[in-house]
Amino acid sequence: MNEKVSIITPCYNGAKYIGETIESVLAQDYKDWEMIIVNDGSSDNSHEVVHEYERKDQRIILIDQENGGSANARNHGIRLAKGRYICLLDADDLWYPSFLSQQIAFIKEKRCSVVCSSYEHIDENSRIIGRVDRCLPVIRLKDMYVMNRIGCLSGLYDAGTYGKVYLNEELKSLRDDYAYWITCVEKSGTAYGNPKVLAKYRVISTSTTGDKKKLVAVQWRFYRSYLHLNPVRSFINLIRWGLSGLRKFS
């Protein structure tokens, strides 16, 4: 049976961190994987950095395309994926060496199609900051409607059971990963969270107050227009989502 993992990584001007991300994949103690890196019209030297790794390891596959956004880039990679399992790993996030082996063992133990793990936050210099993002042990669709309970970098989806899932490109790369994991949970009914800390999510300090306000507006529109929640439920979920974000870095 195909036990390969397809790791889908969109890269837009990610030369600064993509090497470290690839190194974290190369360090995996589980070896049956392919890493499809979709260079999404980068204007920096992302192509050259990734190509050097591709030249040395045939499991790394570089795809160049015109800029289409992260959802489009991820979908391009998913269409080419040959693995049973699908992971979405961004170009600046990292995995611990046992991520794949632990998550594959966990998904088999739970006999499910979707798992995630707890993860840390790191800064631009890969130093750990804030609190560990602890996943729920059991994640149901109602939990996903409150907020995204599956950290994108920590998710593993078994496409061998329900087929491939694609991202909604109409969301314009805003909450597209959230919608993706909702669809995965819809198909499987339940996802499970591994309490072990197996990944590192990078936080870029260039975020501004204006960007945060925009993020709140995006989250509100997602509740109302995509999930079709009523205004009261949307407001309650928005407050819970905001408080959860504050707790991560308090």
QUIPELIN-V124390 format. One record per helix or strand of 3 or more residues. SS is the DSSP state (alpha for helix, beta for strand). FROM is the first residue (numbers start at 1). LEN is the number of residues. If there is no record, write none. Layout:
ss | from | len
SS | FROM | LEN
SS | FROM | LEN
This chain:
ss | from | len
beta | 5 | 7
alpha | 15 | 12
beta | 33 | 8
alpha | 46 | 11
beta | 60 | 6
alpha | 70 | 11
beta | 85 | 4
alpha | 99 | 12
beta | 114 | 9
beta | 128 | 6
beta | 138 | 3
alpha | 141 | 6
alpha | 152 | 3
beta | 156 | 3
alpha | 159 | 4
alpha | 169 | 3
alpha | 176 | 13
beta | 190 | 13
alpha | 209 | 18
alpha | 231 | 18
